[in-house]
Amino acid sequence: MIAVQCSTALPADWQLGTEAAAVFTIELDPDAASSPSERDLLDAGERARAARFRFPLLQRRYIAAHAALRRVLARALALAPERVPLGVRADGKPTLAGELARALWFNLSHSAGVAVVALSAIGELGVDVEEIRRLPDADEVARRVFTAAERAAIERASPTRRDRAFFAAWTRKEAYIKATGEGLRASLLDLEIDPESSSAERAVLHGRGASTSEVGWRILDLELAPGFAAALAAPRGTAVVECYPYAAADLRSRADAGAWCSR
Ligand SMILES: CC(C)(COP(=O)(O)OP(=O)(O)OC[C@H]1O[C@@H](n2cnc3c(N)ncnc32)[C@H](O)[C@@H]1OP(=O)(O)O)[C@@H](O)C(=O)NCCC(=O)NCCS
């Protein structure tokens, strides 16, 4: 059973434990504009991507999410944020580059004004956050992405909880396909995350790398922000998931303290 521990602030001496995953929740809209210092943290590829957003709000959120991602990774790696070497796997999953790709794993998700960064020193992981909202075509979407058992579990939720149940199921599947790196290439109807579990931790019943195989993930529902559903696909061996609110100042204060995750 994976323990979930949520704290209101990052301890000054925080290090990523060898059996832990850490999840940072980032508020993306605290200011009217992203500061030049945030943009300066991004690499050329990230800046080029930021420049392609047509809507200033989306551009600001992208810059804020990537600056936060870099600060979190920098803290775990004891590097300056702008020096964190980001790469991308052949399947499109972002990763650390070079040797670091086998020492620390991360995943990023954003929805509306919230982003989430998840880290593990054990192995690949996936995270997803979604604003809970009413989809006009929810039934049709459900038929495309959920198995019959997953749909039945959503329909059993009371009407006031149904949108939440829909996005809880959605984020579980999305976290999983982000852990494997398959993304939209995954066949969502062949993937089933245990819809009947009464605990926040669920097994992957069907799907590549399901919990019964050697490489396995457990899926955890996380309550990170009001009005948002979130899930983490944590690698086998994870004993605890630590959740923290992201604050740039907490990370900056130790950015060059020389500590790397305690592996
Ligand atoms: C990238 C993908 C895996 C997730 O997209 P999303 O939910 O729209 O967006 P999220 O905010 O959760 O994740 C985006 C981040 O995932 C990361 N990412 C990109 N490709 C990835 C991959 N193959 N595997 C894991 N993570 C990936 C990136 O960091 C990206 O952020 P960035 O663009 O700022 O760099 C996308 O391929 C996908 O599956 N979209 C979902 C559509 C859908 O119908 N889902 C049904 C759910 S049941």
Ligand as a Chemical Component Dictionary entry (heavy atoms), coordinates in Angstrom:
data_LIG
# 
_chem_comp.id                   LIG 
_chem_comp.type                 NON-POLYMER 
_chem_comp.pdbx_formal_charge   0 
_chem_comp.three_letter_code    LIG 
# 
loop_
_chem_comp_atom.comp_id 
_chem_comp_atom.atom_id 
_chem_comp_atom.alt_atom_id 
_chem_comp_atom.type_symbol 
_chem_comp_atom.charge 
_chem_comp_atom.model_Cartn_x 
_chem_comp_atom.model_Cartn_y 
_chem_comp_atom.model_Cartn_z 
_chem_comp_atom.pdbx_ordinal 
LIG C1  C1  C 0 0.921  14.186 -24.318 1  
LIG C2  C2  C 0 -0.268 13.336 -23.969 2  
LIG C3  C3  C 0 0.234  11.987 -23.489 3  
LIG C4  C4  C 0 -0.975 14.001 -22.777 4  
LIG O1  O1  O 0 -1.596 15.156 -23.160 5  
LIG P1  P1  P 0 -2.592 16.064 -22.294 6  
LIG O2  O2  O 0 -3.359 15.324 -21.283 7  
LIG O3  O3  O 0 -3.326 16.831 -23.293 8  
LIG O4  O4  O 0 -1.612 17.021 -21.545 9  
LIG P2  P2  P 0 -0.863 16.972 -20.151 10 
LIG O5  O5  O 0 -0.841 18.382 -19.725 11 
LIG O6  O6  O 0 -1.361 15.970 -19.176 12 
LIG O7  O7  O 0 0.584  16.497 -20.556 13 
LIG C5  C5  C 0 1.376  17.256 -21.406 14 
LIG C6  C6  C 0 2.817  17.030 -21.002 15 
LIG O8  O8  O 0 3.115  15.646 -21.063 16 
LIG C7  C7  C 0 4.470  15.466 -21.441 17 
LIG N1  N1  N 0 4.465  14.532 -22.563 18 
LIG C8  C8  C 0 4.495  14.777 -23.897 19 
LIG N2  N2  N 0 4.510  13.600 -24.578 20 
LIG C9  C9  C 0 4.487  12.612 -23.666 21 
LIG C10 C10 C 0 4.516  11.183 -23.748 22 
LIG N3  N3  N 0 4.553  10.542 -24.902 23 
LIG N4  N4  N 0 4.493  10.481 -22.600 24 
LIG C11 C11 C 0 4.456  11.102 -21.411 25 
LIG N5  N5  N 0 4.449  12.447 -21.261 26 
LIG C12 C12 C 0 4.458  13.188 -22.385 27 
LIG C13 C13 C 0 5.018  16.854 -21.791 28 
LIG O9  O9  O 0 5.802  17.319 -20.717 29 
LIG C14 C14 C 0 3.766  17.689 -21.938 30 
LIG O10 O10 O 0 3.935  19.019 -21.504 31 
LIG P3  P3  P 0 4.564  20.134 -22.461 32 
LIG O11 O11 O 0 3.852  20.018 -23.749 33 
LIG O12 O12 O 0 4.335  21.415 -21.741 34 
LIG O13 O13 O 0 6.013  19.807 -22.549 35 
LIG C15 C15 C 0 -1.177 13.201 -25.210 36 
LIG O14 O14 O 0 -0.585 12.422 -26.174 37 
LIG C16 C16 C 0 -2.498 12.568 -24.894 38 
LIG O15 O15 O 0 -2.594 11.408 -24.606 39 
LIG N6  N6  N 0 -3.545 13.369 -24.894 40 
LIG C17 C17 C 0 -4.824 12.971 -24.306 41 
LIG C18 C18 C 0 -6.017 12.894 -25.187 42 
LIG C19 C19 C 0 -7.090 11.880 -24.777 43 
LIG O16 O16 O 0 -7.997 11.652 -25.517 44 
LIG N7  N7  N 0 -7.051 11.259 -23.579 45 
LIG C20 C20 C 0 -7.998 10.259 -23.147 46 
LIG C21 C21 C 0 -7.804 10.008 -21.675 47 
LIG S1  S1  S 0 -8.719 8.642  -21.077 48 
# 
loop_
_chem_comp_bond.comp_id 
_chem_comp_bond.atom_id_1 
_chem_comp_bond.atom_id_2 
_chem_comp_bond.value_order 
_chem_comp_bond.pdbx_ordinal 
LIG C1  C2  SING 1  
LIG C2  C3  SING 2  
LIG C2  C4  SING 3  
LIG C2  C15 SING 4  
LIG C4  O1  SING 5  
LIG O1  P1  SING 6  
LIG P1  O2  DOUB 7  
LIG P1  O3  SING 8  
LIG P1  O4  SING 9  
LIG O4  P2  SING 10 
LIG P2  O5  DOUB 11 
LIG P2  O6  SING 12 
LIG P2  O7  SING 13 
LIG O7  C5  SING 14 
LIG C5  C6  SING 15 
LIG C6  O8  SING 16 
LIG C6  C14 SING 17 
LIG O8  C7  SING 18 
LIG C7  N1  SING 19 
LIG C7  C13 SING 20 
LIG N1  C8  SING 21 
LIG N1  C12 SING 22 
LIG C8  N2  DOUB 23 
LIG N2  C9  SING 24 
LIG C9  C10 SING 25 
LIG C9  C12 DOUB 26 
LIG C10 N3  SING 27 
LIG C10 N4  DOUB 28 
LIG N4  C11 SING 29 
LIG C11 N5  DOUB 30 
LIG N5  C12 SING 31 
LIG C13 O9  SING 32 
LIG C13 C14 SING 33 
LIG C14 O10 SING 34 
LIG O10 P3  SING 35 
LIG P3  O11 DOUB 36 
LIG P3  O12 SING 37 
LIG P3  O13 SING 38 
LIG C15 O14 SING 39 
LIG C15 C16 SING 40 
LIG C16 O15 DOUB 41 
LIG C16 N6  SING 42 
LIG N6  C17 SING 43 
LIG C17 C18 SING 44 
LIG C18 C19 SING 45 
LIG C19 O16 DOUB 46 
LIG C19 N7  SING 47 
LIG N7  C20 SING 48 
LIG C20 C21 SING 49 
LIG C21 S1  SING 50 
# 
